[in-house]
Amino acid sequence: MSPKELIARRVARLLNDGDVVNLGIGLPTMVANFLPEGVDITLQSENGFLGIGPITEQDVDLVNAGGQPCGVVTGAAMFDSAFSFALIRGGHVDACVLGGLQVCQNGNLANWMVPGKMVPGMGGAMDLVVGSKKVVVAMEHCAKDGSSKVLKECTLPLTAVNCVSVLVTELALFEFVNGAMVLKELAPGVDLATVQERTEADFQVAFDLKTMEFDSAELKEAAQ
Amino acid sequence: MKNKLMEVSDVGRFFRDGMTIMFGGFMGTGTPPTLVKALEESGAKDLTIIGNDTAFADTGIGPLVTNGQVKKVIASHIGTNRSTGQRMIEGLTEVELVPQGTLVERIRCGGAGLGGFLTPTGVGTVVAEGKQVIEIDGREYLLELPLRADVALVNAAVADTAGNLRYRLSSRNFNPIIALAADIVLAEAGEIVEVGALAPDDVMTPAALVDGLIKGAA
């Protein structure tokens, strides 16, 4: 299982049946492929609809929030952008899953710009992390140069302060509870020392620290 | 009802140098291609454009930025059109990045007669710079101000000749919101029908808001 797939599979198990969920572009989009049986969620697209589905026939008027052609499920609903962001800011989205450049120990997230290098704009990210009931950041633990992306304090411009509920990396799962960052789970085969070594942030270790659970059918499927 | 249908060749007279123009669309989907082309051909320059994003170099509002007609962009995302970022770095085009939900709500305020609104989005980030922070029931909000334009370019799927509009799928996005927020509203629709063919309950933007209508590509 690749690091990204492991992250996506673990995030999928954080979602509950009936949730309205917004999945960001890239790794977060993979989450929809790994929902446990019996978990039926409605995907929101911030450009104006509920019910993103697999693409069946390309339609020029139907794109996802990445501007790519997509499909809709039976029972989907379309609306304008003001309504879409009323859903988002108004707490009607149960969870959003998005990537991160940096997360720090008080739950701040930086994921929208690198000054001088990447200034694409925040799009809907700032609204999503402020308004969604649960904010899940799905990202690799370290940058390409090996430096930790889980920091004492973010150095890049913030997307929002104290907004992250859960951080899932290929090494661990952290929850942010009352301003504290708590290590709740280790990825299979990863020990606490490794997580400590690759994490700059100060975090607490849950008294019931456990290993991420994947069912055997899932692991078998991933191995193929 | 007054017939608003006009030829594409009649549209150019609405555009002037230095104007502020709002456009519907998300990565080009729901941006009226014929109206954008007419604006491009009008040669109007030093424009301020307001919309979700600058699409791609050759789609949506993209070409207008690429060919240098735009002085300022107010948008939530410019990443897919390299020319916008390039011109920003070279100091040729000013870019104001606004969170998407804040952008559409600022436009909604501009069209709804509101003096602004309070949003938690952007608190503690660069978006808050220079803005008033107001605390309500223990939570901090930014005061965001309304946006209006001289001309709005709206894309609809179906229009009747009076200008009642209906949108289709995800091409609705900013279109019904900008139709309230500009002095002159120009709409393009792929299909034009007689007045009465659109049932009142199916009208998403009422004809009273639309000043001119052209038939676009279906």
Boltz contact constraints between the chains, C-beta under 6 A:
constraints:
  - contact:
      token1: [A, 47]
      token2: [B, 26]
      max_distance: 6.0
  - contact:
      token1: [A, 47]
      token2: [B, 170]
      max_distance: 6.0
  - contact:
      token1: [A, 47]
      token2: [B, 173]
      max_distance: 6.0
  - contact:
      token1: [A, 48]
      token2: [B, 170]
      max_distance: 6.0
  - contact:
      token1: [A, 48]
      token2: [B, 172]
      max_distance: 6.0
  - contact:
      token1: [A, 48]
      token2: [B, 173]
      max_distance: 6.0
  - contact:
      token1: [A, 49]
      token2: [B, 170]
      max_distance: 6.0
  - contact:
      token1: [A, 61]
      token2: [B, 168]
      max_distance: 6.0
  - contact:
      token1: [A, 61]
      token2: [B, 169]
      max_distance: 6.0
  - contact:
      token1: [A, 61]
      token2: [B, 171]
      max_distance: 6.0
  - contact:
      token1: [A, 62]
      token2: [B, 169]
      max_distance: 6.0
  - contact:
      token1: [A, 62]
      token2: [B, 170]
      max_distance: 6.0
  - contact:
      token1: [A, 63]
      token2: [B, 29]
      max_distance: 6.0
  - contact:
      token1: [A, 63]
      token2: [B, 170]
      max_distance: 6.0
  - contact:
      token1: [A, 67]
      token2: [B, 27]
      max_distance: 6.0
  - contact:
      token1: [A, 78]
      token2: [B, 169]
      max_distance: 6.0
  - contact:
      token1: [A, 80]
      token2: [B, 172]
      max_distance: 6.0
  - contact:
      token1: [A, 80]
      token2: [B, 176]
      max_distance: 6.0
  - contact:
      token1: [A, 81]
      token2: [B, 104]
      max_distance: 6.0
  - contact:
      token1: [A, 81]
      token2: [B, 173]
      max_distance: 6.0
  - contact:
      token1: [A, 81]
      token2: [B, 174]
      max_distance: 6.0
  - contact:
      token1: [A, 82]
      token2: [B, 104]
      max_distance: 6.0
  - contact:
      token1: [A, 82]
      token2: [B, 108]
      max_distance: 6.0
  - contact:
      token1: [A, 82]
      token2: [B, 177]
      max_distance: 6.0
  - contact:
      token1: [A, 85]
      token2: [B, 101]
      max_distance: 6.0
  - contact:
      token1: [A, 85]
      token2: [B, 104]
      max_distance: 6.0
  - contact:
      token1: [A, 89]
      token2: [B, 101]
      max_distance: 6.0
  - contact:
      token1: [A, 120]
      token2: [B, 79]
      max_distance: 6.0
  - contact:
      token1: [A, 121]
      token2: [B, 76]
      max_distance: 6.0
  - contact:
      token1: [A, 121]
      token2: [B, 77]
      max_distance: 6.0
  - contact:
      token1: [A, 121]
      token2: [B, 78]
      max_distance: 6.0
  - contact:
      token1: [A, 121]
      token2: [B, 97]
      max_distance: 6.0
  - contact:
      token1: [A, 122]
      token2: [B, 99]
      max_distance: 6.0
  - contact:
      token1: [A, 123]
      token2: [B, 76]
      max_distance: 6.0
  - contact:
      token1: [A, 123]
      token2: [B, 77]
      max_distance: 6.0
  - contact:
      token1: [A, 123]
      token2: [B, 100]
      max_distance: 6.0
  - contact:
      token1: [A, 124]
      token2: [B, 100]
      max_distance: 6.0
  - contact:
      token1: [A, 126]
      token2: [B, 99]
      max_distance: 6.0
  - contact:
      token1: [A, 126]
      token2: [B, 121]
      max_distance: 6.0
  - contact:
      token1: [A, 126]
      token2: [B, 122]
      max_distance: 6.0
  - contact:
      token1: [A, 127]
      token2: [B, 99]
      max_distance: 6.0
  - contact:
      token1: [A, 127]
      token2: [B, 101]
      max_distance: 6.0
  - contact:
      token1: [A, 127]
      token2: [B, 121]
      max_distance: 6.0
  - contact:
      token1: [A, 130]
      token2: [B, 120]
      max_distance: 6.0
  - contact:
      token1: [A, 130]
      token2: [B, 121]
      max_distance: 6.0
  - contact:
      token1: [A, 157]
      token2: [B, 126]
      max_distance: 6.0
  - contact:
      token1: [A, 158]
      token2: [B, 125]
      max_distance: 6.0
  - contact:
      token1: [A, 161]
      token2: [B, 124]
      max_distance: 6.0
